[in-house]
Amino acid sequence: MSKTNTEDYLRMYTQMVRIRAFEDNANQLYLSAKMPGLTHMYSGQEAVAVGICEALTPEDKITSTHRGHGHCVAKGANFREMFCELLGKEEGYCRGKGGSMHIADQGNGNLGANAIVGGSMGIATGAAMSAKMQKNGRVAVCFFGDGATAQGLWYEVMNMAALWGLPVIYACENNGYSEYTKTEEIAAGSITARAEAFGIESFEVDGQDVLAVNQLTQKLVERCRKGEGPFFMNLKTYRYHGHHVGDINRDYYRAKDEEAEWKTTRDPITNFGKWLESEKIVTTDELVEINEKIRKEAEDAVAYALDAKYPDVSEVDMHVYAA
């Protein structure tokens, strides 16, 4: 699908704003003690999720991470069901049982977030194997962070994917930190070289540039559908918040000047908005209108979720499977 018209560009901008609005509200729900458990903010990385998911169809599959709200929104999820899930309500995508780190949206091809670092790598590879066996032309994308490249599972599934020519794209959201440690302190050598060792074609892209991410993904998805996969993408990006919502004082592992520089000069939403204006695709007032509309939509969804019902106690052992 070509991204060369106004409708496509505005949708990408809107989706990034929706992710940021969702995260702002999720953060407030935690800080106000209205949301159970922890959550991990995706703010700053919006161009990765949107750039990739805009190149996919609803039938294509993705697997997500513990920092997975952005992927869920980008793949087509609704605010109401997402906030209901975070608050443990019956109308949530997983009937309130998954919460932030296990949210899924099967209807849009999101096979789910995963609290285990790298835990979804096998799931995505399995989805790609299923697509190849069924010859349905579908593609799977596996999102994971730079820290997950230390997981042995990744090497096992890359070997399988390369041997069997599976239609899967391994998308590494390299935000510079593995929890509280700089990437260069946990990853020896080149991350792209790790995939290349299996004969997997690898690419590096600016994860703050939604158009660059989208253009590359479109090419790789098209090649996957032709049987040329798998592929690996190293997306250079940045998370604005701490590792989780409780990680507030980050001075001991990350400089405030570094955070400020990324927010002021590398913000994917601000920069894409400026580009849209420079290309006369949209006006400043129209961008403000988009942001205000989404802000109101998110606030209304939060209010709805806060008033929604919890699942009945009889559901405690539903959707639980044992061998």
Secondary structure in CASP SS format (residue, H / E / C, confidence):
PFRMAT SS
TARGET T0000
AUTHOR 0000-0000-0000
METHOD secondary structure of the structure
MODEL  1
M C 1.00
S C 1.00
K C 1.00
T C 1.00
N C 1.00
T H 1.00
E H 1.00
D H 1.00
Y H 1.00
L H 1.00
R H 1.00
M H 1.00
Y H 1.00
T H 1.00
Q H 1.00
M H 1.00
V H 1.00
R H 1.00
I H 1.00
R H 1.00
A H 1.00
F H 1.00
E H 1.00
D H 1.00
N H 1.00
A H 1.00
N H 1.00
Q H 1.00
L H 1.00
Y H 1.00
L H 1.00
S C 1.00
A C 1.00
K C 1.00
M C 1.00
P C 1.00
G C 1.00
L C 1.00
T C 1.00
H C 1.00
M C 1.00
Y C 1.00
S C 1.00
G C 1.00
Q C 1.00
E H 1.00
A H 1.00
V H 1.00
A H 1.00
V H 1.00
G H 1.00
I H 1.00
C H 1.00
E C 1.00
A C 1.00
L C 1.00
T C 1.00
P C 1.00
E C 1.00
D C 1.00
K E 1.00
I E 1.00
T E 1.00
S C 1.00
T C 1.00
H C 1.00
R C 1.00
G C 1.00
H H 1.00
G H 1.00
H H 1.00
C H 1.00
V H 1.00
A H 1.00
K C 1.00
G C 1.00
A C 1.00
N C 1.00
F H 1.00
R H 1.00
E H 1.00
M H 1.00
F H 1.00
C H 1.00
E H 1.00
L H 1.00
L C 1.00
G C 1.00
K C 1.00
E C 1.00
E C 1.00
G C 1.00
Y C 1.00
C C 1.00
R C 1.00
G C 1.00
K C 1.00
G C 1.00
G C 1.00
S H 1.00
M H 1.00
H H 1.00
I C 1.00
A C 1.00
D E 1.00
Q H 1.00
G H 1.00
N H 1.00
G C 1.00
N E 1.00
L C 1.00
G C 1.00
A C 1.00
N C 1.00
A C 1.00
I C 1.00
V C 1.00
G C 1.00
G C 1.00
S C 1.00
M H 1.00
G H 1.00
I H 1.00
A H 1.00
T H 1.00
G H 1.00
A H 1.00
A H 1.00
M H 1.00
S H 1.00
A H 1.00
K H 1.00
M H 1.00
Q H 1.00
K C 1.00
N C 1.00
G C 1.00
R C 1.00
V C 1.00
A E 1.00
V E 1.00
C E 1.00
F E 1.00
F E 1.00
G E 1.00
D H 1.00
G H 1.00
A H 1.00
T H 1.00
A H 1.00
Q C 1.00
G H 1.00
L H 1.00
W H 1.00
Y H 1.00
E H 1.00
V H 1.00
M H 1.00
N H 1.00
M H 1.00
A H 1.00
A H 1.00
L H 1.00
W H 1.00
G C 1.00
L C 1.00
P C 1.00
V E 1.00
I E 1.00
Y E 1.00
A E 1.00
C E 1.00
E E 1.00
N E 1.00
N C 1.00
G C 1.00
Y E 1.00
S E 1.00
E C 1.00
Y C 1.00
T E 1.00
K E 1.00
T H 1.00
E H 1.00
E H 1.00
I C 1.00
A C 1.00
A C 1.00
G C 1.00
S C 1.00
I H 1.00
T H 1.00
A H 1.00
R H 1.00
A H 1.00
E H 1.00
A C 1.00
F C 1.00
G C 1.00
I C 1.00
E E 1.00
S E 1.00
F E 1.00
E E 1.00
V E 1.00
D E 1.00
G C 1.00
Q C 1.00
D C 1.00
V H 1.00
L H 1.00
A H 1.00
V H 1.00
N H 1.00
Q H 1.00
L H 1.00
T H 1.00
Q H 1.00
K H 1.00
L H 1.00
V H 1.00
E H 1.00
R H 1.00
C H 1.00
R H 1.00
K C 1.00
G C 1.00
E C 1.00
G C 1.00
P C 1.00
F E 1.00
F E 1.00
M E 1.00
N E 1.00
L E 1.00
K E 1.00
T C 1.00
Y C 1.00
R C 1.00
Y C 1.00
H C 1.00
G C 1.00
H C 1.00
H C 1.00
V C 1.00
G C 1.00
D C 1.00
I C 1.00
N C 1.00
R C 1.00
D C 1.00
Y C 1.00
Y C 1.00
R C 1.00
A C 1.00
K H 1.00
D H 1.00
E H 1.00
E H 1.00
A H 1.00
E H 1.00
W H 1.00
K H 1.00
T H 1.00
T H 1.00
R C 1.00
D C 1.00
P H 1.00
I H 1.00
T H 1.00
N H 1.00
F H 1.00
G H 1.00
K H 1.00
W H 1.00
L H 1.00
E H 1.00
S H 1.00
E C 1.00
K C 1.00
I C 1.00
V C 1.00
T C 1.00
T H 1.00
D H 1.00
E H 1.00
L H 1.00
V H 1.00
E H 1.00
I H 1.00
N H 1.00
E H 1.00
K H 1.00
I H 1.00
R H 1.00
K H 1.00
E H 1.00
A H 1.00
E H 1.00
D H 1.00
A H 1.00
V H 1.00
A H 1.00
Y H 1.00
A H 1.00
L H 1.00
D H 1.00
A C 1.00
K C 1.00
Y C 1.00
P C 1.00
D C 1.00
V H 1.00
S H 1.00
E H 1.00
V H 1.00
D H 1.00
M C 1.00
H C 1.00
V C 1.00
Y C 1.00
A C 1.00
A C 1.00
END
